[in-house]
Amino acid sequence: MNRFEVITPADLASASRLLAQDGHVAFAGGVDVLDLSKQNVESPTALVNLKGLKELGGIEVRPSGELRLGAMAKLSEVAEHPAIRARFTAIAEAAGEVATPQIRNLGTVGGNILQRPRCWYFRNPDVNCLKKGGDTCYAISGLNRYHAILGGGPAFIVHPSNLAPALIAMRASATIVGPAGERTVELEKFFTLPTVDPKRENSLKSGEIVTEVIVPASPSSVRSHYLEAREKQSFDWPLVSVAIALDRAPGANTVRDARVVMGAVAPVPWRSPEAEAALKGGPLDESRARAAAEAALKDARPMSDNAYKVVIAKVIVRRAIMSVAGLEAA
Ligand SMILES: Cc1cc2nc3c(=O)[nH]c(=O)nc-3n(C[C@H](O)[C@H](O)[C@H](O)COP(=O)(O)OP(=O)(O)OC[C@H]3O[C@@H](n4cnc5c(N)ncnc54)[C@H](O)[C@@H]3O)c2cc1C
């Protein structure tokens, strides 16, 4: 691990200026930044401490019903917030399933959506894979049990964040401040496939800081749910996750609107318009939920060792739909 300094900037503009310098890396909860440094995957010369920047703090449900999550809000605060649990359920559930209570007390909203992938080739300092500027994704001919089944290529990592699929299912946007000023980007468009740049997972530019995530108010008829499958029930990243948001007319069993977003299956949180279309139009019952799950995975292209993820994903999607619809899952 190389030596680095920790700089605590006085304000957001100074933080942005510092982060525009080579070797300067944002430090939120520090869980992933320090892991990457200790693994010699990244070698920052300075960590720019985001703690204390007032623009990044807090959680607020505004009178309009909109939810504002400061980028430095802790995952534990998101998971336990009564209004988020009641009105943005999938987001609270996704935060509550992250790792352990200790990590949820350190990890932040911004850090969670910006954490780097867990691919064992990427995390191995002795392997110069495609994501680190090499020319090969070793998962293709190597060990790919945990890799992409959708949207892979030329790198086959999966996006590791629990929060990202839930936020996208709830139509969230990020506010980003940087050298060019402030911009707002829908999270659905923020994450980028390896075809854009295999070394990156999103469109954050040098010197840019995510200050907050805004989730629009949703009608009281919307119900949401996050569900994941993992190998062990203590701390672990999901093998597959899904966030569902369903809007049904009060008293009716037909779906007016649906969002289905899977995690850990693709290099980005993977929204499935096919599953959403399958949910709309008729009575919501088990056969419709099953059809939606089949549709969600119809384009899956498993690698040599991960066809099992397709099977699990179908079950998780169907169960999440059944659960959010208040139907018994088989
Ligand atoms: C054992 C273990 C199990 C885990 N299990 C899960 C899991 O099941 N699901 C899951 O989703 N995660 C899991 N995690 C990951 C953990 O949730 C993340 O590492 C954590 O959320 C990162 O948050 P942080 O605030 O510590 O980010 P940091 O490590 O401080 O930052 C992460 C990255 O984001 C950048 N960054 C952070 N904030 C900003 C900002 N506001 N603007 C611009 N850049 C920023 C940093 O420079 C860095 O590149 C696990 C981690 C461990 C160690």
PDBQT file of the ligand as one rigid body, heavy atoms in Angstrom, charges set to zero:
ROOT
HETATM    1  C1  LIG A 401     -17.601  -7.494   3.627  1.00  0.00    +0.000 C 
HETATM    2  C2  LIG A 401     -18.359  -6.524   2.774  1.00  0.00    +0.000 A 
HETATM    3  C3  LIG A 401     -19.611  -6.856   2.299  1.00  0.00    +0.000 A 
HETATM    4  C4  LIG A 401     -20.320  -5.963   1.501  1.00  0.00    +0.000 A 
HETATM    5  N1  LIG A 401     -21.557  -6.316   1.032  1.00  0.00    +0.000 NA
HETATM    6  C5  LIG A 401     -22.229  -5.458   0.236  1.00  0.00    +0.000 A 
HETATM    7  C6  LIG A 401     -23.520  -5.778  -0.269  1.00  0.00    +0.000 A 
HETATM    8  O1  LIG A 401     -24.087  -6.834   0.022  1.00  0.00    +0.000 OA
HETATM    9  N2  LIG A 401     -24.130  -4.893  -1.090  1.00  0.00    +0.000 N 
HETATM   10  C7  LIG A 401     -23.565  -3.693  -1.412  1.00  0.00    +0.000 A 
HETATM   11  O2  LIG A 401     -24.170  -2.912  -2.128  1.00  0.00    +0.000 OA
HETATM   12  N3  LIG A 401     -22.350  -3.364  -0.954  1.00  0.00    +0.000 NA
HETATM   13  C8  LIG A 401     -21.683  -4.206  -0.136  1.00  0.00    +0.000 A 
HETATM   14  N4  LIG A 401     -20.456  -3.857   0.340  1.00  0.00    +0.000 N 
HETATM   15  C9  LIG A 401     -19.844  -2.624  -0.131  1.00  0.00    +0.000 C 
HETATM   16  C10 LIG A 401     -20.078  -1.504   0.764  1.00  0.00    +0.000 C 
HETATM   17  O3  LIG A 401     -21.456  -1.250   0.903  1.00  0.00    +0.000 OA
HETATM   18  C11 LIG A 401     -19.405  -0.357   0.064  1.00  0.00    +0.000 C 
HETATM   19  O4  LIG A 401     -18.032  -0.579   0.071  1.00  0.00    +0.000 OA
HETATM   20  C12 LIG A 401     -19.728   0.890   0.681  1.00  0.00    +0.000 C 
HETATM   21  O5  LIG A 401     -21.099   1.169   0.480  1.00  0.00    +0.000 OA
HETATM   22  C13 LIG A 401     -18.895   1.981   0.120  1.00  0.00    +0.000 C 
HETATM   23  O6  LIG A 401     -19.332   3.092   0.773  1.00  0.00    +0.000 OA
HETATM   24  P1  LIG A 401     -18.296   4.105   1.356  1.00  0.00    +0.000 P 
HETATM   25  O7  LIG A 401     -19.079   5.275   1.802  1.00  0.00    +0.000 OA
HETATM   26  O8  LIG A 401     -17.418   3.454   2.353  1.00  0.00    +0.000 OA
HETATM   27  O9  LIG A 401     -17.483   4.472   0.035  1.00  0.00    +0.000 OA
HETATM   28  P2  LIG A 401     -15.964   4.781  -0.189  1.00  0.00    +0.000 P 
HETATM   29  O10 LIG A 401     -15.181   3.536  -0.053  1.00  0.00    +0.000 OA
HETATM   30  O11 LIG A 401     -15.527   5.957   0.616  1.00  0.00    +0.000 OA
HETATM   31  O12 LIG A 401     -16.063   5.225  -1.707  1.00  0.00    +0.000 OA
HETATM   32  C14 LIG A 401     -16.388   4.300  -2.734  1.00  0.00    +0.000 C 
HETATM   33  C15 LIG A 401     -16.060   4.938  -4.091  1.00  0.00    +0.000 C 
HETATM   34  O13 LIG A 401     -16.917   6.026  -4.358  1.00  0.00    +0.000 OA
HETATM   35  C16 LIG A 401     -16.198   7.260  -4.479  1.00  0.00    +0.000 C 
HETATM   36  N5  LIG A 401     -17.053   8.220  -3.809  1.00  0.00    +0.000 N 
HETATM   37  C17 LIG A 401     -17.690   8.036  -2.624  1.00  0.00    +0.000 A 
HETATM   38  N6  LIG A 401     -18.557   9.025  -2.394  1.00  0.00    +0.000 NA
HETATM   39  C18 LIG A 401     -18.485   9.865  -3.455  1.00  0.00    +0.000 A 
HETATM   40  C19 LIG A 401     -19.169  11.053  -3.814  1.00  0.00    +0.000 A 
HETATM   41  N7  LIG A 401     -20.114  11.576  -3.032  1.00  0.00    +0.000 N 
HETATM   42  N8  LIG A 401     -18.857  11.637  -4.979  1.00  0.00    +0.000 NA
HETATM   43  C20 LIG A 401     -17.925  11.117  -5.787  1.00  0.00    +0.000 A 
HETATM   44  N9  LIG A 401     -17.233   9.972  -5.510  1.00  0.00    +0.000 NA
HETATM   45  C21 LIG A 401     -17.514   9.361  -4.352  1.00  0.00    +0.000 A 
HETATM   46  C22 LIG A 401     -14.865   6.996  -3.836  1.00  0.00    +0.000 C 
HETATM   47  O14 LIG A 401     -13.829   7.767  -4.367  1.00  0.00    +0.000 OA
HETATM   48  C23 LIG A 401     -14.680   5.525  -4.166  1.00  0.00    +0.000 C 
HETATM   49  O15 LIG A 401     -14.216   5.383  -5.484  1.00  0.00    +0.000 OA
HETATM   50  C24 LIG A 401     -19.747  -4.709   1.171  1.00  0.00    +0.000 A 
HETATM   51  C25 LIG A 401     -18.474  -4.364   1.661  1.00  0.00    +0.000 A 
HETATM   52  C26 LIG A 401     -17.778  -5.256   2.455  1.00  0.00    +0.000 A 
HETATM   53  C27 LIG A 401     -16.429  -4.864   2.952  1.00  0.00    +0.000 C 
ENDROOT
TORSDOF 0
